[in-house]
């Protein structure tokens, strides 16, 4: 997981299009989510979220360029019917993380669960910081984190390629979204193995020539770093590998 920067004030105009206003009013009238026309995820919303998330899952950070990507509600449609169309409640997630998280959000709150309080489609926007203070959710939202804060939540195990939670919140997030599921661990392992193979080749080739060995190792690490782009899967993992390359060599 990496921190995601979304301007909660730069709300796409499509949020306020007439069918969505009508959908909001319909949900409000019956006091529950009842829209079945997926008005929360028109193409323009998906495009805007794709640019912010670089087509990667908010939780597991897997690339979704060639996979199903879902417009995920941080606070689920049930019971948060009034937040279905809220820009700061919409993320991008892979099919698996989306299904696993489902409606478990309310099971992991340290504060008081929100109730509808006469919000309109307009006033429901950009309220996430206030809502978080009330509910104190345990499932982490990458849009509400910084790179520095995420470092207090988790590290990785270089031997297993698994996430090691440092906080109760990350422990719960890993549990709910199964962020150490076999598929993800194997993909992370592949990245480490590729780098290890290059480093081992450098060590074997230049083991008797210290100066040349240092140049080769630096070249290998520089290449690995350059291959990390905003679109790359598992940036947090790749950066952790780079920060601990000496441990890997040992």
N, C-alpha and C positions, 0 to 999 in steps of 0.2 A: 504494500500500500504506500502511495505517495500523497503528499498534500496537493490538493486541487484548488486552483484559484478561479473562483467564479464571482463575477460582480453581481451581487444579488439585487442591485439597483438597476442594472441594465437589462430590464425584463423585455423579452421579445414581444413585439406588438401583437403577435398571434395569440398570446395568452388572453387578450381581451376581445378576441373576435366573438361575434354574436353567438354562434353555436356553443361556445364554451361558457359564456355568460349564462345562457339558457340552461346548460348542463349544471352549472353551479347552483342556480336557483332551484332546479329540480331536486338536486341532492339535499339542499337546505330545507326544502318544503317537507320532504319525507324523513329527514334526519338521518340519512344513511346514503352510502354510495349506491346509486342505482343506474348510472349510465352504462350502457353496453356498447357504445359506439366508439370507444377508445379516443375520445376527444383530447385526452391528455398527451397523446403522442403523434401529432401530425408530423409530416416530413420536415417542416421548418424547425420544429422543436428538436427532432432527432439530429438534424444538421448542426444546429447551434450547440447541442450537447457533444456531438462528435468532435467539434473543434476544441471544446474545453477539455475533453477526456482523451483526445487523440485515439479514439476508437478502442479504448481499453476499459476493462472492468474496474469500477471504483473500488472494489474490495480485494479481488485476487490479483489485479493488475495484469491480467492476461490480454494479449492483443486479440481484438475481435474483428480484424479486417476481413477475415474469411469465415466468420462465425456469426451466429445469431447474437444480436445485442438487444438488450431490453431497456426501455425507459423504466427505471426503477424508482419507486417511491420510498424515500428514506423513512418517512412515517407512512405506513401502509394505508391504502384506500379505506380499509375497515380497521379501526373505527374513525379515522381522520378524514371523513368525507369532504370537509371544507378545504382540505389541502391538496385535493386531487390535481388541481391545476396550478398550484403554487410553484413558481420558478425555482425557489430555493429548496424545494422538496423533491426535485427531479434529478436523478443521477443516471449514469449508464452502467449497466451490469451485464455480466454473462448470464446465460440461461441457468447454469447450475447455481451460482451465488444467489440469483434472483429467486429461484425456487426454494433454496435452503432457508433463506432469510424469511420469505413469505410474510406471515403476520406475527412473527415472533417478537417484534420490536417491543410491544407492551409488556412482555414477560421480563424485560431487562431494563427496568427503570428504577432509579434510586429515589426519585422524587414523586410528585403527584401527577397522575395521568391527566392530560388536557381534556377539557370538554369544550364543545362548541360554545362560543361566547359572542354570538351575533356578528361574526366577521363577514365581510363582503368579499367578493373576488379580489377587490383592490386592497383592502386592509389585511387580507390573509397573506399577501406577498411580503417577503423580506422580514418575517417575524421569527426566523429560526433561532436566533441568539436568545430572544426572550423566551421562546418555548423551551429551549435547552436548559435555561436556568430553572424553569419550573419542574421539568420532568427529570433532568439529570440522566439522560439516556446512557446506557453502557455500551451499546453498539456504536462504534466509531464512525463518524461521517468525515471522509477525507476533505470535504469542503470547509470544515470547521477546524482543521488542523494546520500546522506549519511543519516544515521539515524538522525544525528543532523540537517541537512538541512530540512528533512521531518517534523521535529517538528515545523518548522517555517511555514509550509504549511497547517497543519490541526491538529485538536483535534477531540474528539468525544463528543457527548451529551449522558451522562449516562442515561438519562430518555428515550430517543428515539432510542438509538443505531445508530444514524445517524452521518455521517461525518460532521464536522463543518469546512469549509474552513477558513484559516487564511490569505490566499494570493489570488490574482487574478488568478494565475496559477492553484491553486487547485480548485478554484470555477469553472473555465472552464473545468478542467479535470472531476470533479464530474458531471457537466452538460452533457458533451459529452458522457461519459461512463455510465451515470446514476448510479453512485456508491451508491446512496441512494434508489435504486429501491427496491420494496417491498420484493423480494426474499432475497436480501442481508441483509436488515435490520432485517428480521425475523430470519435469521441464526445467526446474531450477538446477537440478543436478547436472543436466546436460550442459548448461552454461558454465558451470564450474569445471566439469571434466574437460571441456574444450580448452579452457585457459590452462588447466593443469598440464595437459599434454604439450602445449606450446612451451610452457616454462620448463618442463622436464627435458624437452628437446634442447632448449638453450643450455641447461645445466650440463647435459651430456656432451654437447658439442664444444662448449667453451670451459669445461671444468678446470682446465690447467692454465687458463688465460684470464685472470681476474678482470682486467680492464675490458676485454672483449665481452666477457660474460655480463658485466654490468650494462654495457651498451645493448646487448641482446635482450636482457630482461626489461630494460627501459623501453625498448622498441616494442616488445610484446605487450607490455602493460599499456603503452600509449595507444596501440592499435585497438586493444580491448576497450579502452575508454572512448575512443572516437566512434566505435560502433554503437555506443549508447546514445540514442536519439530520443526525443519526446515520444516517438511512436513505438519504442522498444518495449517489449514485455519485461516485467520484473526489474524495473530500474532500481528500486530499493535494494533488491538482492544483488544486482550487479555492482552497485556502489559499495555495498558492504564487502563484497569480494575484493574490490580494489583497495579498500581501506585496510584489509587484512591479508594482503598478498604475501607479506613476509611469513605470517603464520602458515599459509598454504605451502610455501616452499619448504619450511621446516618439517 
